[in-house]
Amino acid sequence: MKRLEIIIKPEKFEILQEILDECMAHGAMVSNIQGYGNQKGHKSLYRGAELEIELLPKIKVETVVEDELVEPIIAQVLKEVKTGNCGDGKIFVYNVEDAVRIRTGEHGSKAL
């Protein structure tokens, strides 16, 4: 099993949710976060004054899936979420040793 941590622009969340549903991901945890990457924020005008915004809003989606679902999910995200501009986001992939469903005590894939 693998844990995917997908960080994207907020406006791309619905697309990502559809991708996860189509790929049969069993669920996800979603967090509103702020951060910066290579672009180091951006400049904006507010009431005529220039402001430098260092932390940009992002959405972090975490899900645990079977190993064979990782590449199809990544391929779909690259196809449908990617704009080619700075700030598109990142995907981190982690190994998951085990999962346990508390209600039933099931382990591994059955717990997903």
N, CA, C and O atoms as CSV, one atom per row, in Angstrom:
chain,resi,resn,atom,element,x,y,z
A,1,MET,N,N,0.843,-1.179,0.000
A,1,MET,CA,C,0.000,0.000,0.000
A,1,MET,C,C,0.884,1.237,0.000
A,1,MET,O,O,2.011,1.214,0.496
A,2,LYS,N,N,0.361,2.301,-0.557
A,2,LYS,CA,C,1.078,3.570,-0.628
A,2,LYS,C,C,0.177,4.690,-0.141
A,2,LYS,O,O,-1.039,4.664,-0.333
A,3,ARG,N,N,0.803,5.677,0.495
A,3,ARG,CA,C,0.088,6.894,0.868
A,3,ARG,C,C,0.484,7.969,-0.115
A,3,ARG,O,O,1.670,8.239,-0.306
A,4,LEU,N,N,-0.497,8.582,-0.736
A,4,LEU,CA,C,-0.266,9.703,-1.638
A,4,LEU,C,C,-0.610,10.986,-0.903
A,4,LEU,O,O,-1.685,11.113,-0.317
A,5,GLU,N,N,0.311,11.930,-0.942
A,5,GLU,CA,C,0.077,13.266,-0.403
A,5,GLU,C,C,0.135,14.197,-1.603
A,5,GLU,O,O,1.201,14.418,-2.178
A,6,ILE,N,N,-1.008,14.738,-1.976
A,6,ILE,CA,C,-1.133,15.538,-3.198
A,6,ILE,C,C,-1.445,16.974,-2.798
A,6,ILE,O,O,-2.448,17.243,-2.138
A,7,ILE,N,N,-0.574,17.887,-3.206
A,7,ILE,CA,C,-0.741,19.304,-2.878
A,7,ILE,C,C,-1.033,20.044,-4.177
A,7,ILE,O,O,-0.243,20.005,-5.121
A,8,ILE,N,N,-2.178,20.718,-4.209
A,8,ILE,CA,C,-2.641,21.362,-5.441
A,8,ILE,C,C,-3.226,22.736,-5.152
A,8,ILE,O,O,-3.424,23.111,-3.996
A,9,LYS,N,N,-3.501,23.482,-6.224
A,9,LYS,CA,C,-4.214,24.751,-6.111
A,9,LYS,C,C,-5.667,24.452,-5.733
A,9,LYS,O,O,-6.234,23.461,-6.193
A,10,PRO,N,N,-6.272,25.302,-4.899
A,10,PRO,CA,C,-7.653,25.050,-4.464
A,10,PRO,C,C,-8.647,24.882,-5.611
A,10,PRO,O,O,-9.574,24.079,-5.508
A,11,GLU,N,N,-8.470,25.622,-6.692
A,11,GLU,CA,C,-9.428,25.553,-7.796
A,11,GLU,C,C,-9.376,24.229,-8.550
A,11,GLU,O,O,-10.253,23.961,-9.371
A,12,LYS,N,N,-8.366,23.391,-8.291
A,12,LYS,CA,C,-8.241,22.091,-8.960
A,12,LYS,C,C,-8.769,20.940,-8.105
A,12,LYS,O,O,-8.682,19.781,-8.513
A,13,PHE,N,N,-9.318,21.242,-6.922
A,13,PHE,CA,C,-9.730,20.183,-6.004
A,13,PHE,C,C,-10.823,19.282,-6.577
A,13,PHE,O,O,-10.734,18.060,-6.454
A,14,GLU,N,N,-11.844,19.858,-7.196
A,14,GLU,CA,C,-12.938,19.037,-7.725
A,14,GLU,C,C,-12.447,18.061,-8.785
A,14,GLU,O,O,-12.911,16.923,-8.853
A,15,ILE,N,N,-11.512,18.508,-9.608
A,15,ILE,CA,C,-10.930,17.622,-10.628
A,15,ILE,C,C,-10.206,16.464,-9.953
A,15,ILE,O,O,-10.357,15.311,-10.359
A,16,LEU,N,N,-9.420,16.770,-8.921
A,16,LEU,CA,C,-8.688,15.729,-8.204
A,16,LEU,C,C,-9.657,14.756,-7.537
A,16,LEU,O,O,-9.424,13.547,-7.551
A,17,GLN,N,N,-10.717,15.258,-6.966
A,17,GLN,CA,C,-11.710,14.402,-6.317
A,17,GLN,C,C,-12.321,13.431,-7.334
A,17,GLN,O,O,-12.512,12.255,-7.024
A,18,GLU,N,N,-12.623,13.904,-8.528
A,18,GLU,CA,C,-13.160,13.039,-9.583
A,18,GLU,C,C,-12.148,11.971,-9.990
A,18,GLU,O,O,-12.517,10.819,-10.217
A,19,ILE,N,N,-10.872,12.350,-10.082
A,19,ILE,CA,C,-9.820,11.394,-10.434
A,19,ILE,C,C,-9.745,10.284,-9.388
A,19,ILE,O,O,-9.686,9.105,-9.738
A,20,LEU,N,N,-9.747,10.650,-8.121
A,20,LEU,CA,C,-9.664,9.656,-7.048
A,20,LEU,C,C,-10.882,8.734,-7.064
A,20,LEU,O,O,-10.744,7.530,-6.853
A,21,ASP,N,N,-12.072,9.285,-7.313
A,21,ASP,CA,C,-13.276,8.462,-7.387
A,21,ASP,C,C,-13.209,7.488,-8.565
A,21,ASP,O,O,-13.551,6.313,-8.424
A,22,GLU,N,N,-12.766,7.981,-9.733
A,22,GLU,CA,C,-12.655,7.129,-10.920
A,22,GLU,C,C,-11.637,6.007,-10.724
A,22,GLU,O,O,-11.822,4.902,-11.235
A,23,CYS,N,N,-10.575,6.285,-9.994
A,23,CYS,CA,C,-9.514,5.298,-9.773
A,23,CYS,C,C,-9.804,4.393,-8.585
A,23,CYS,O,O,-8.971,3.564,-8.219
A,24,MET,N,N,-10.982,4.547,-7.978
A,24,MET,CA,C,-11.417,3.692,-6.874
A,24,MET,C,C,-10.582,3.857,-5.606
A,24,MET,O,O,-10.368,2.889,-4.876
A,25,ALA,N,N,-10.113,5.068,-5.341
A,25,ALA,CA,C,-9.484,5.345,-4.049
A,25,ALA,C,C,-10.603,5.289,-3.014
A,25,ALA,O,O,-11.697,5.795,-3.266
A,26,HIS,N,N,-10.352,4.688,-1.863
A,26,HIS,CA,C,-11.417,4.410,-0.902
A,26,HIS,C,C,-11.753,5.584,0.015
A,26,HIS,O,O,-12.687,5.487,0.810
A,27,GLY,N,N,-11.029,6.667,-0.075
A,27,GLY,CA,C,-11.304,7.814,0.779
A,27,GLY,C,C,-10.110,8.742,0.775
A,27,GLY,O,O,-9.050,8.415,0.240
A,28,ALA,N,N,-10.292,9.896,1.373
A,28,ALA,CA,C,-9.208,10.878,1.402
A,28,ALA,C,C,-9.394,11.806,2.589
A,28,ALA,O,O,-10.505,12.000,3.084
A,29,MET,N,N,-8.286,12.372,3.031
A,29,MET,CA,C,-8.305,13.424,4.050
A,29,MET,C,C,-7.886,14.702,3.343
A,29,MET,O,O,-6.908,14.711,2.596
A,30,VAL,N,N,-8.619,15.776,3.575
A,30,VAL,CA,C,-8.389,17.032,2.873
A,30,VAL,C,C,-8.100,18.129,3.889
A,30,VAL,O,O,-8.823,18.290,4.873
A,31,SER,N,N,-7.027,18.885,3.635
A,31,SER,CA,C,-6.650,19.992,4.517
A,31,SER,C,C,-6.414,21.246,3.695
A,31,SER,O,O,-5.844,21.188,2.606
A,32,ASN,N,N,-6.856,22.383,4.224
A,32,ASN,CA,C,-6.486,23.671,3.652
A,32,ASN,C,C,-5.150,24.053,4.264
A,32,ASN,O,O,-5.013,24.093,5.487
A,33,ILE,N,N,-4.178,24.331,3.434
A,33,ILE,CA,C,-2.850,24.691,3.918
A,33,ILE,C,C,-2.370,25.943,3.218
A,33,ILE,O,O,-2.991,26.413,2.264
A,34,GLN,N,N,-1.262,26.480,3.696
A,34,GLN,CA,C,-0.589,27.592,3.037
A,34,GLN,C,C,0.880,27.220,2.892
A,34,GLN,O,O,1.440,26.527,3.741
A,35,GLY,N,N,1.491,27.679,1.826
A,35,GLY,CA,C,2.903,27.371,1.650
A,35,GLY,C,C,3.484,28.141,0.484
A,35,GLY,O,O,2.815,28.934,-0.178
A,36,TYR,N,N,4.751,27.873,0.265
A,36,TYR,CA,C,5.420,28.466,-0.889
A,36,TYR,C,C,6.427,27.462,-1.421
A,36,TYR,O,O,6.888,26.575,-0.703
A,37,GLY,N,N,6.751,27.619,-2.680
A,37,GLY,CA,C,7.716,26.755,-3.335
A,37,GLY,C,C,8.718,27.607,-4.066
A,37,GLY,O,O,9.178,28.627,-3.552
A,38,ASN,N,N,9.053,27.191,-5.255
A,38,ASN,CA,C,10.048,27.906,-6.046
A,38,ASN,C,C,9.624,29.330,-6.375
A,38,ASN,O,O,10.476,30.207,-6.519
A,39,GLN,N,N,8.323,29.576,-6.496
A,39,GLN,CA,C,7.863,30.911,-6.885
A,39,GLN,C,C,7.970,31.919,-5.751
A,39,GLN,O,O,7.928,33.122,-6.006
A,40,LYS,N,N,8.109,31.462,-4.494
A,40,LYS,CA,C,8.268,32.333,-3.325
A,40,LYS,C,C,7.149,33.354,-3.194
A,40,LYS,O,O,7.398,34.511,-2.854
A,41,GLY,N,N,5.906,32.929,-3.464
A,41,GLY,CA,C,4.770,33.829,-3.325
A,41,GLY,C,C,4.564,34.675,-4.567
A,41,GLY,O,O,5.060,34.346,-5.645
A,42,HIS,N,N,3.833,35.762,-4.409
A,42,HIS,CA,C,3.612,36.680,-5.517
A,42,HIS,C,C,3.281,38.073,-4.987
A,42,HIS,O,O,2.999,38.251,-3.802
A,43,LYS,N,N,3.320,39.054,-5.885
A,43,LYS,CA,C,2.982,40.430,-5.517
A,43,LYS,C,C,1.558,40.712,-5.951
A,43,LYS,O,O,1.100,40.231,-6.988
A,44,SER,N,N,0.862,41.500,-5.140
A,44,SER,CA,C,-0.526,41.819,-5.411
A,44,SER,C,C,-0.783,43.274,-5.054
A,44,SER,O,O,-0.088,43.847,-4.215
A,45,LEU,N,N,-1.773,43.864,-5.687
A,45,LEU,CA,C,-2.168,45.232,-5.362
A,45,LEU,C,C,-3.396,45.200,-4.473
A,45,LEU,O,O,-4.365,44.501,-4.770
A,46,TYR,N,N,-3.362,45.960,-3.377
A,46,TYR,CA,C,-4.507,46.079,-2.486
A,46,TYR,C,C,-4.681,47.552,-2.158
A,46,TYR,O,O,-3.830,48.152,-1.503
A,47,ARG,N,N,-5.787,48.136,-2.615
A,47,ARG,CA,C,-6.089,49.556,-2.417
A,47,ARG,C,C,-4.923,50.454,-2.839
A,47,ARG,O,O,-4.574,51.420,-2.160
A,48,GLY,N,N,-4.344,50.103,-3.969
A,48,GLY,CA,C,-3.271,50.909,-4.537
A,48,GLY,C,C,-1.889,50.626,-3.981
A,48,GLY,O,O,-0.902,51.145,-4.503
A,49,ALA,N,N,-1.793,49.822,-2.942
A,49,ALA,CA,C,-0.495,49.492,-2.353
A,49,ALA,C,C,-0.070,48.101,-2.808
A,49,ALA,O,O,-0.884,47.180,-2.881
A,50,GLU,N,N,1.216,47.964,-3.112
A,50,GLU,CA,C,1.739,46.672,-3.528
A,50,GLU,C,C,2.079,45.834,-2.302
A,50,GLU,O,O,2.819,46.271,-1.420
A,51,LEU,N,N,1.536,44.639,-2.261
A,51,LEU,CA,C,1.791,43.714,-1.160
A,51,LEU,C,C,2.513,42.492,-1.690
A,51,LEU,O,O,2.242,42.036,-2.801
A,52,GLU,N,N,3.422,41.968,-0.906
A,52,GLU,CA,C,4.076,40.718,-1.272
A,52,GLU,C,C,3.465,39.604,-0.432
A,52,GLU,O,O,3.577,39.596,0.794
A,53,ILE,N,N,2.821,38.672,-1.109
A,53,ILE,CA,C,2.175,37.551,-0.438
A,53,ILE,C,C,3.116,36.361,-0.538
A,53,ILE,O,O,3.361,35.839,-1.626
A,54,GLU,N,N,3.643,35.934,0.613
A,54,GLU,CA,C,4.635,34.861,0.617
A,54,GLU,C,C,4.001,33.476,0.705
A,54,GLU,O,O,4.482,32.534,0.076
A,55,LEU,N,N,2.938,33.348,1.473
A,55,LEU,CA,C,2.290,32.053,1.633
A,55,LEU,C,C,1.034,32.004,0.781
A,55,LEU,O,O,0.140,32.840,0.921
A,56,LEU,N,N,0.975,31.016,-0.103
A,56,LEU,CA,C,-0.156,30.880,-1.014
A,56,LEU,C,C,-1.088,29.774,-0.531
A,56,LEU,O,O,-0.621,28.785,0.034
A,57,PRO,N,N,-2.405,29.922,-0.742
A,57,PRO,CA,C,-3.338,28.875,-0.328
A,57,PRO,C,C,-3.195,27.638,-1.209
A,57,PRO,O,O,-3.069,27.740,-2.429
A,58,LYS,N,N,-3.217,26.478,-0.577
A,58,LYS,CA,C,-3.146,25.191,-1.271
A,58,LYS,C,C,-4.113,24.228,-0.592
A,58,LYS,O,O,-4.607,24.490,0.504
A,59,ILE,N,N,-4.368,23.125,-1.254
A,59,ILE,CA,C,-5.157,22.028,-0.695
A,59,ILE,C,C,-4.235,20.815,-0.627
A,59,ILE,O,O,-3.539,20.494,-1.590
A,60,LYS,N,N,-4.243,20.142,0.534
A,60,LYS,CA,C,-3.476,18.894,0.665
A,60,LYS,C,C,-4.467,17.752,0.792
A,60,LYS,O,O,-5.319,17.747,1.680
A,61,VAL,N,N,-4.344,16.780,-0.109
A,61,VAL,CA,C,-5.207,15.608,-0.112
A,61,VAL,C,C,-4.332,14.394,0.166
A,61,VAL,O,O,-3.345,14.153,-0.529
A,62,GLU,N,N,-4.703,13.634,1.187
A,62,GLU,CA,C,-3.962,12.426,1.535
A,62,GLU,C,C,-4.879,11.229,1.366
A,62,GLU,O,O,-6.032,11.254,1.798
A,63,THR,N,N,-4.361,10.174,0.733
A,63,THR,CA,C,-5.119,8.953,0.560
A,63,THR,C,C,-4.170,7.771,0.583
A,63,THR,O,O,-2.997,7.899,0.233
A,64,VAL,N,N,-4.680,6.619,0.996
A,64,VAL,CA,C,-3.903,5.382,0.976
A,64,VAL,C,C,-4.557,4.462,-0.046
A,64,VAL,O,O,-5.761,4.212,0.009
A,65,VAL,N,N,-3.748,3.959,-0.984
A,65,VAL,CA,C,-4.270,3.129,-2.072
A,65,VAL,C,C,-3.386,1.907,-2.269
A,65,VAL,O,O,-2.267,1.840,-1.759
A,66,GLU,N,N,-3.906,0.947,-3.015
A,66,GLU,CA,C,-3.118,-0.215,-3.415
A,66,GLU,C,C,-1.990,0.228,-4.342
A,66,GLU,O,O,-2.121,1.225,-5.053
A,67,ASP,N,N,-0.889,-0.509,-4.332
A,67,ASP,CA,C,0.281,-0.158,-5.132
A,67,ASP,C,C,-0.039,0.051,-6.614
A,67,ASP,O,O,0.505,0.954,-7.250
A,68,GLU,N,N,-0.922,-0.786,-7.160
A,68,GLU,CA,C,-1.206,-0.713,-8.603
A,68,GLU,C,C,-2.016,0.527,-8.982
A,68,GLU,O,O,-2.118,0.844,-10.167
A,69,LEU,N,N,-2.592,1.234,-8.015
A,69,LEU,CA,C,-3.358,2.449,-8.317
A,69,LEU,C,C,-2.502,3.705,-8.354
A,69,LEU,O,O,-2.945,4.742,-8.849
A,70,VAL,N,N,-1.269,3.623,-7.830
A,70,VAL,CA,C,-0.434,4.820,-7.710
A,70,VAL,C,C,-0.142,5.444,-9.069
A,70,VAL,O,O,-0.394,6.634,-9.262
A,71,GLU,N,N,0.377,4.678,-10.001
A,71,GLU,CA,C,0.745,5.246,-11.308
A,71,GLU,C,C,-0.455,5.761,-12.100
A,71,GLU,O,O,-0.360,6.833,-12.698
A,72,PRO,N,N,-1.593,5.035,-12.130
A,72,PRO,CA,C,-2.752,5.609,-12.832
A,72,PRO,C,C,-3.230,6.929,-12.226
A,72,PRO,O,O,-3.614,7.844,-12.954
A,73,ILE,N,N,-3.207,7.027,-10.907
A,73,ILE,CA,C,-3.625,8.276,-10.271
A,73,ILE,C,C,-2.663,9.397,-10.630
A,73,ILE,O,O,-3.093,10.489,-11.000
A,74,ILE,N,N,-1.369,9.136,-10.525
A,74,ILE,CA,C,-0.376,10.163,-10.866
A,74,ILE,C,C,-0.520,10.588,-12.325
A,74,ILE,O,O,-0.469,11.779,-12.628
A,75,ALA,N,N,-0.699,9.629,-13.227
A,75,ALA,CA,C,-0.838,9.953,-14.659
A,75,ALA,C,C,-2.054,10.839,-14.900
A,75,ALA,O,O,-1.975,11.800,-15.665
A,76,GLN,N,N,-3.186,10.527,-14.253
A,76,GLN,CA,C,-4.398,11.337,-14.420
A,76,GLN,C,C,-4.214,12.740,-13.850
A,76,GLN,O,O,-4.660,13.719,-14.449
A,77,VAL,N,N,-3.554,12.840,-12.688
A,77,VAL,CA,C,-3.314,14.157,-12.092
A,77,VAL,C,C,-2.449,14.990,-13.026
A,77,VAL,O,O,-2.738,16.165,-13.254
A,78,LEU,N,N,-1.389,14.394,-13.569
A,78,LEU,CA,C,-0.520,15.136,-14.486
A,78,LEU,C,C,-1.282,15.562,-15.740
A,78,LEU,O,O,-1.033,16.639,-16.282
A,79,LYS,N,N,-2.195,14.734,-16.196
A,79,LYS,CA,C,-2.957,15.042,-17.404
A,79,LYS,C,C,-3.999,16.137,-17.169
A,79,LYS,O,O,-4.171,17.019,-18.010
A,80,GLU,N,N,-4.700,16.083,-16.021
A,80,GLU,CA,C,-5.860,16.946,-15.835
A,80,GLU,C,C,-5.653,18.130,-14.892
A,80,GLU,O,O,-6.385,19.116,-14.984
A,81,VAL,N,N,-4.682,18.056,-13.996
A,81,VAL,CA,C,-4.477,19.130,-13.013
A,81,VAL,C,C,-3.340,20.052,-13.430
A,81,VAL,O,O,-3.366,21.244,-13.126
A,82,LYS,N,N,-2.359,19.518,-14.112
A,82,LYS,CA,C,-1.170,20.283,-14.502
A,82,LYS,C,C,-1.522,21.417,-15.470
A,82,LYS,O,O,-2.229,21.214,-16.457
A,83,THR,N,N,-1.009,22.620,-15.162
A,83,THR,CA,C,-1.168,23.757,-16.068
A,83,THR,C,C,0.156,24.137,-16.727
A,83,THR,O,O,0.176,24.840,-17.738
A,84,GLY,N,N,1.261,23.666,-16.146
A,84,GLY,CA,C,2.576,24.011,-16.662
A,84,GLY,C,C,3.137,25.268,-16.027
A,84,GLY,O,O,4.235,25.700,-16.380
A,85,ASN,N,N,2.406,25.862,-15.099
A,85,ASN,CA,C,2.851,27.078,-14.426
A,85,ASN,C,C,3.389,26.762,-13.037
A,85,ASN,O,O,3.081,25.718,-12.461
A,86,CYS,N,N,4.198,27.676,-12.508
A,86,CYS,CA,C,4.678,27.542,-11.131
A,86,CYS,C,C,3.484,27.444,-10.195
A,86,CYS,O,O,2.471,28.115,-10.393
A,87,GLY,N,N,3.608,26.609,-9.181
A,87,GLY,CA,C,2.559,26.505,-8.187
A,87,GLY,C,C,1.529,25.434,-8.463
A,87,GLY,O,O,0.528,25.352,-7.751
A,88,ASP,N,N,1.744,24.601,-9.487
A,88,ASP,CA,C,0.792,23.522,-9.775
A,88,ASP,C,C,0.702,22.529,-8.623
A,88,ASP,O,O,-0.355,21.937,-8.402
A,89,GLY,N,N,1.785,22.340,-7.890
A,89,GLY,CA,C,1.743,21.455,-6.726
A,89,GLY,C,C,2.750,20.331,-6.808
A,89,GLY,O,O,3.647,20.332,-7.651
A,90,LYS,N,N,2.582,19.369,-5.912
A,90,LYS,CA,C,3.491,18.237,-5.820
A,90,LYS,C,C,2.714,17.007,-5.390
A,90,LYS,O,O,1.633,17.108,-4.809
A,91,ILE,N,N,3.284,15.834,-5.687
A,91,ILE,CA,C,2.751,14.563,-5.204
A,91,ILE,C,C,3.888,13.846,-4.493
A,91,ILE,O,O,4.969,13.665,-5.053
A,92,PHE,N,N,3.636,13.443,-3.259
A,92,PHE,CA,C,4.607,12.664,-2.497
A,92,PHE,C,C,4.027,11.269,-2.313
A,92,PHE,O,O,2.836,11.113,-2.046
A,93,VAL,N,N,4.883,10.249,-2.459
A,93,VAL,CA,C,4.453,8.862,-2.340
A,93,VAL,C,C,5.235,8.213,-1.202
A,93,VAL,O,O,6.465,8.252,-1.178
A,94,TYR,N,N,4.501,7.613,-0.253
A,94,TYR,CA,C,5.111,6.974,0.910
A,94,TYR,C,C,4.664,5.520,0.988
A,94,TYR,O,O,3.544,5.190,0.599
A,95,ASN,N,N,5.528,4.659,1.486
A,95,ASN,CA,C,5.152,3.277,1.763
A,95,ASN,C,C,4.314,3.228,3.035
A,95,ASN,O,O,4.584,3.945,3.999
A,96,VAL,N,N,3.293,2.375,3.024
A,96,VAL,CA,C,2.457,2.153,4.203
A,96,VAL,C,C,2.638,0.696,4.606
A,96,VAL,O,O,2.384,-0.218,3.821
A,97,GLU,N,N,3.073,0.501,5.819
A,97,GLU,CA,C,3.343,-0.848,6.304
A,97,GLU,C,C,2.057,-1.634,6.556
A,97,GLU,O,O,1.968,-2.809,6.202
A,98,ASP,N,N,1.078,-0.999,7.157
A,98,ASP,CA,C,-0.172,-1.681,7.471
A,98,ASP,C,C,-1.261,-0.644,7.688
A,98,ASP,O,O,-0.987,0.530,7.934
A,99,ALA,N,N,-2.495,-1.100,7.592
A,99,ALA,CA,C,-3.664,-0.283,7.921
A,99,ALA,C,C,-4.591,-1.175,8.728
A,99,ALA,O,O,-4.707,-2.370,8.458
A,100,VAL,N,N,-5.246,-0.594,9.712
A,100,VAL,CA,C,-6.164,-1.357,10.561
A,100,VAL,C,C,-7.480,-0.601,10.653
A,100,VAL,O,O,-7.509,0.574,11.019
A,101,ARG,N,N,-8.566,-1.285,10.319
A,101,ARG,CA,C,-9.893,-0.687,10.488
A,101,ARG,C,C,-10.305,-0.932,11.935
A,101,ARG,O,O,-10.456,-2.078,12.357
A,102,ILE,N,N,-10.484,0.123,12.677
A,102,ILE,CA,C,-10.757,0.012,14.102
A,102,ILE,C,C,-12.068,-0.723,14.370
A,102,ILE,O,O,-12.140,-1.542,15.287
A,103,ARG,N,N,-13.094,-0.443,13.589
A,103,ARG,CA,C,-14.413,-1.037,13.824
A,103,ARG,C,C,-14.394,-2.557,13.751
A,103,ARG,O,O,-15.024,-3.223,14.572
A,104,THR,N,N,-13.668,-3.121,12.762
A,104,THR,CA,C,-13.700,-4.574,12.549
A,104,THR,C,C,-12.394,-5.280,12.892
A,104,THR,O,O,-12.374,-6.501,13.050
A,105,GLY,N,N,-11.301,-4.523,13.009
A,105,GLY,CA,C,-10.005,-5.136,13.271
A,105,GLY,C,C,-9.328,-5.666,12.014
A,105,GLY,O,O,-8.276,-6.298,12.104
A,106,GLU,N,N,-9.917,-5.418,10.834
A,106,GLU,CA,C,-9.323,-5.887,9.576
A,106,GLU,C,C,-7.986,-5.178,9.350
A,106,GLU,O,O,-7.804,-4.022,9.731
A,107,HIS,N,N,-7.049,-5.906,8.716
A,107,HIS,CA,C,-5.719,-5.382,8.419
A,107,HIS,C,C,-5.498,-5.293,6.907
A,107,HIS,O,O,-6.198,-5.926,6.117
A,108,GLY,N,N,-4.496,-4.484,6.533
A,108,GLY,CA,C,-4.052,-4.403,5.149
A,108,GLY,C,C,-5.088,-3.843,4.211
A,108,GLY,O,O,-5.820,-2.916,4.556
A,109,SER,N,N,-5.150,-4.416,3.005
A,109,SER,CA,C,-6.061,-3.926,1.965
A,109,SER,C,C,-7.522,-3.988,2.380
A,109,SER,O,O,-8.321,-3.149,1.963
A,110,LYS,N,N,-7.879,-4.969,3.194
A,110,LYS,CA,C,-9.275,-5.091,3.639
A,110,LYS,C,C,-9.682,-3.906,4.512
A,110,LYS,O,O,-10.866,-3.585,4.607
A,111,ALA,N,N,-8.714,-3.259,5.147
A,111,ALA,CA,C,-9.015,-2.125,6.013
A,111,ALA,C,C,-9.271,-0.854,5.232
A,111,ALA,O,O,-9.820,0.105,5.776
A,112,LEU,N,N,-8.884,-0.826,3.966
A,112,LEU,CA,C,-9.108,0.369,3.165
A,112,LEU,C,C,-10.562,0.459,2.783
A,112,LEU,O,O,-10.965,1.402,2.102
